[in-house]
């Protein structure tokens, strides 16, 4: 990395290493910093990445709502970000986080990856393998995604 | 899951739960089954998913080459798949794998997420934090991606 001189845009170098897709988004994996459990994947635009770095809390871009999504803004289940990594071709971020409240998924489960593929039957089948820890209605007070 | 009756297409139910993007692709995270280390993210089309399930080895779809990419086909660094999970909205897969050869990244590193964001300087900076374990030229015998 070169050292930015006076007048160099604050966010230049490091942000330029990210390869956003044609929607201006990059996927970010949230992994529990303690257990290593992969909790969820969401998307970030440049603004979300910058705010995440600045605040130390995960900020995503909600594709369904078309705006920044400060994780936990309604549920209180914020994600404290300890480490951010970038993959070799610069198009995926990996965040090591602490999930406040212990629930990353809007379904009230610890993680979004709660369905496992069961190969023991005649056909493969998705089986829900993680318990609902909290009623989503109690998390949000109303029905919505994440 | 309903039980498929006679004549039901073999791959019907479980594959229909996957939400492929407008390119017909779904991202798949490969996570080391022992250590929990997130090694890489690549893409699968329906055929890649089916072959992965059938063979127990990770098969991706190479966007750059426009064809199925049987991980390890050139390097020998195949991925044995122990578990497949799907997230709540059905658009990301999570694979628990054993990485034969211990190298998932085409750069010769254990994992593709070898750059970490260093926040100690005046500006954030990506720093390479993982060693190259094997010369990529020795892995492939020639230069190419993954």
Interface residues (C-beta under 8 A of the other chain):
Chain A: X1 X3 X4 X10 X12 X13 X14 X17 X27 X29 X31 X35 X36 X37 X38 X40 X41 X53 X83 X84 X85 X86 X87 X88 X89 X92 X94 X105 X106 X107 X109 X112 X113 X114 X115 X116 X117 X119 X122 X123 X124 X125 X126 X127 X129 X145
Chain B: X1 X3 X4 X10 X11 X12 X13 X14 X17 X27 X29 X31 X35 X36 X37 X38 X40 X41 X53 X83 X84 X85 X86 X87 X88 X89 X92 X94 X105 X106 X107 X109 X112 X113 X114 X115 X116 X117 X119 X122 X123 X124 X125 X126 X129 X145
